[in-house]
């Protein structure tokens, strides 16, 4: 009767809550390690903002810890910020301890170690990083640790590493812990490897970490914190230890991960409309974790990728194998967590730990039982990866573990989801006859449960109420009744602990509470009697953990590959090829295609070193952003081993991926749209190289048109020089024109058909720049916009265009006039040199100086003309002369008395006159000078040297002004042979920089 009642219960499993991460698990208070190995250690915890709690562990030294401003002391534990989906980029909550150390120097060497307490895995890595710690931040994003440990001396004064990690805490959502320097010892790390690593892996791990001092030190610190802070230890030879070299994976920064929506949708974190949501057809938690890890750090090994393609192709073409594999994978539980719980030894075990140990043994039995069906499903496989998985999962590899479990656990014991079922399974899990007292305790449990259920039946009949019998771990047995089943009657007073939930009423009686306590006591007695046998079984199973973990890894890999094959069978995906040329035929955005499958229009992509920088223009909503995102997302898919949404695709190996596509203000960081743009772009320029790929969407939109265009051109030039593959979407038409002649630059646009009352987006890529003009006004006309506003906007647009065209023509005319005047001035100087009386040596030096300054001035005018043609000329620039002291010299030093300077330009208190008037004025001055018979002004010297005055800080323009000191006394004209340097007058030759 008790068994039949237990099958009807519909409550949750006790196991499901035992693995959830709770903030109480984080040791954020000071603790005394003197009982372990060290003397008393004092610590201080301090609060870093509302979102992060930073605390120190094990202090700065063995006696006291230096206080800080805002330090918080006391016994109340600090808690970690809740690790929500938003802050952790879609990752499940895991307890991961991370330790980071670094060398000193310009290019720091960083050592890092992760110890995952949920999956029983340790990962070590060491690499040379940049000043901004790009690789370190990427690692933190991938593993998403719950606690980061750094050496205590890095915080006072703050090292750059400490500051970078603090900045990243907002996105990671974890604790920052300071560990004393003595816990970062290479010898301790090597000892841990020798003691905890699987015997068959120890030598290879030691070889891999040889010379990686900082990685080994970090590993030692992480395990010290696990032991003393988390109060958890690993038994000998039970920890999966891996060394992860810096090469072998693509580097993707955090902003690129977010903007491309690799693992989380930007608008709705719970939505599956992201790349991870699209590809996540996995059936096991291990496969899901492996998929996420691959998305954040795709592979760069071509041989490994081809093997994955072979496996996906075989699974997708062999229908019988595919469905057999999917069916075999479905029953697997979270094996990583199960095996890890079996190897972790709590410092202070209690009754809950004993119950959990029995749960883990039952789930281990469930896991072992499903290895054979998976092995059988792979029969007849041909590709290398699947064949290796089948070999590792062969039944003979688990026969020993099956024998150990069968010697202690009942054969019919199986994992159950319901709370009462699981409790019964735990109670009767150990075989009868092994322990006489255990059999007596189980009989007591059975009688107590039977009496309780009988009491519940009696209460239902006595009060004529259709109670349901329910059970959960907190209340044990209780009654459940729907409100309408009371039939307007009051609930009898004998029922207590009444709880109403919607239209359901739950309650107990005092006698039921007492009987529940007897059931709990009997169950606890059974657990204590079973504890010794279960511990002995677990100790024996630990000797075979290496093989079990390898099978678990095989399950994860097979699950991920089967998920890729599922996409191939349900979508029109094709196998990518690896080549030096990026070529895509009929490529589709994987996420947008899922949303708009019937309407999505594919596009071709082709990029080589001769077409590495592609400028994409097009009107609003024409599909520029979707096009460039498609390239990036397909590259990521190809480098994790997945097929891609295209008829044909070939990709080069990309080692770094950058995306600058968002346009959001960072209010929390007090950063504007333009500042955020520039910060992200500066990061790209600092790290991009030939093996990189970047997509840039409408750069420079956050500032003025002129500044935005200038910055976009400068950045585009730098990206072209990097030789990376770049897709640059922009509305700046001048940018495509300016860069069109550069080697490696290709202009493309998204086609559109525009008619007076219609704008049809074709969403097809085409060669060249977009020819249509005023597409923004046309789009506004189509939308429900006031007609008078549109008409006025058209008038303003045509007026501005006419003014710009006229200004450009006249500005070029001004430059031409200046060039002519410069030539005339040169002629006058040469005449004076011919007629002068200076010595040959001085004359030669003077002519050399004159030649140098003339060439410099002519080059500056040519550059200015180019700027005007490109549209970069600043209309507000002054023509004022700036002296050595940085003061303006508009009227005093450059005025001839009639409002004009010697070289023919006009000044109006430093403000430029209208371009047309300026041009006419200069030309008039030239004609007047030609008509005059008097000798032109000549240069003068002071002490035989030119005075070269560099323009200082000015609010107008920075120019290099070449001036010749002048006298104010004129000489008579009858002096035929005189030094031209002594003549009055001043001829400034301008060089605009």
Secondary structure, DSSP 4 states (H G I P E B T S, - for coil): -HHHHHHH-----HHHHHTS--GGGS--S----TTTTS------EEEETTTEEEEESS-SSSS-----TTEE-SSSPP-PPP--TTTTTTPPP--EEEEEEE--SSS-EEEEEEEETTTTEEEEEEEE--TT-HHHHHHHHHH--SEEEEEGGGBTTBPHHHHHHHHHHHHH--EEEEE-GGG--HHHHHHHHHHHB-TTTHHHHHHHHTT-HHHHHHHHHHHHHHHHTS-EEE-TT-BEEEE--SSSB-EE-HHHHHHTTSSS-SS-TT---SHHHHH---SSHHHHHHHHHHHHS-B--HHHHHHHHHHHHHHHH-HHHHHHHHHHHHT---HHHHHHHHHEEESS--HHHHHHHHHHHHHHHHHHHTHHHHHHHTTT--SHHHHHHHHHT-GGGTHHHHHHHHHHB-TT----SSHHHHHHHHHT-BPTTS-HHHHHHHHHHHHHHHHHHHHHHHHHHHTT--PEEEEETTTEEEEEEEGGGGTTPPPPTTEEEEEEETTEEEEEEHHHHHHHHHHHHHHHHHHHHHHHHHHHHHHHHHTTHHHHHHHHHHHHHHHHHHHHHHHHHHS--B--EE-SSEEEEEE--HHHHHHSTTT---EEEEE-GGG-EEEEE--TTSSHHHHHHHHHHHHHHHTTT--BSSSEEEEPPPSEEEEE-----BTTTTB-HHHHHHHHHHHHHHH--TTEEEEEESTTTTS-HHHHHHHHHHHHHHHHHHT-EEEEE-S-HHHHHHHTTSTTEEEEEEEEEEETTEEEEEEEEEES------HHHHHHHHSS--HHHHHHHHHHHHHHHHHHHHHHHHHHHHHHHHHHHHHHHHHHHHHHHHH----HHHHHHHHHHHHHHHHHHHHHHHHHHHHHHHT---TT-----B-TTS-B-SSTTT--SSSB-TTS-B-BTTB---HHHHHHHHHHHHHHHHH--SPPP--B-BTTB-EEEE--S-SS--EEEEE----SPPPPTT--S--TTBSS---PEEEE-
